[in-house]
Amino acid sequence: MGVYYLLKHTPPEASPLGTENTLSLMTGVVTDASFSGQSRVTATAKSPVTDLVGDSQSGGFWAAELKGAGFDGIVIHGQAERPVYLWIQNGEAELRDAAHLWGQFTADVKDAI
């Protein structure tokens, strides 16, 4: 699905580091299934190394939490004018101001949110 959204929304001439690139974070079909190793997410975007499709996979609780919140994935377009973070709760998603979190250590941001 990540490649689908990349090809659908990113012009071929778009710079991988530019605002026209598309970032998709997609869970797997069996993510959040009740057996070990099934919490995976794939990040897909145009790669600055190859100028082609680039992807990376990750595990942990985040993918299962996203799926449990009712989302199979997230597609991000453009660039925010100011620091923001994506808040997802009870099937709703919103961008929230993150100016007060800018420049802090990751663990401190996690605790604040």
C-alpha positions, -999 to 999 in steps of 0.1 A, spaced: 0 0 0 29 24 7 42 20 -29 7 26 -42 3 59 -24 38 70 -33 32 64 -70 -3 79 -68 7 111 -50 44 118 -58 53 133 -91 82 115 -108 104 146 -108 98 153 -71 129 157 -49 131 130 -23 139 157 3 112 181 -10 77 188 0 62 169 -29 75 135 -16 49 113 1 56 93 33 34 63 40 34 44 73 15 11 67 7 -17 90 7 -53 78 -24 -74 72 -17 -95 103 -6 -66 125 -22 -68 159 -30 -105 155 -27 -124 188 6 -142 181 42 -132 186 60 -110 160 29 -95 143 33 -58 151 51 -44 120 50 -11 101 66 -2 68 77 34 60 77 41 23 89 73 4 110 83 -25 146 75 -15 173 103 -15 199 75 -21 184 59 -52 157 84 -63 134 54 -65 111 37 -39 127 34 -5 112 15 24 120 4 59 103 -19 84 100 -16 121 85 -36 150 73 -28 185 40 -17 200 34 13 177 20 -6 147 -4 -26 168 -16 5 186 -22 22 153 -42 -8 140 -61 -10 173 -71 26 169 -88 18 136 -61 28 111 -43 5 86 -18 33 78 -10 69 76 -1 89 44 17 122 49 19 149 22 36 183 22 53 201 50 39 218 81 44 255 85 54 250 122 62 220 144 33 196 148 26 161 159 0 136 149 -24 127 177 -46 96 172 -72 85 197 -105 67 195 -105 65 157 -98 102 153 -66 119 140 -55 155 143 -24 176 140 -15 193 172 9 222 179 44 210 190 62 243 194 65 236 232 82 202 224 106 215 198 143 208 207 136 185 236 149 150 240 127 122 227 120 107 261 109 141 274 86 146 245 70 111 250 64 120 287 49 154 278 25 139 253 
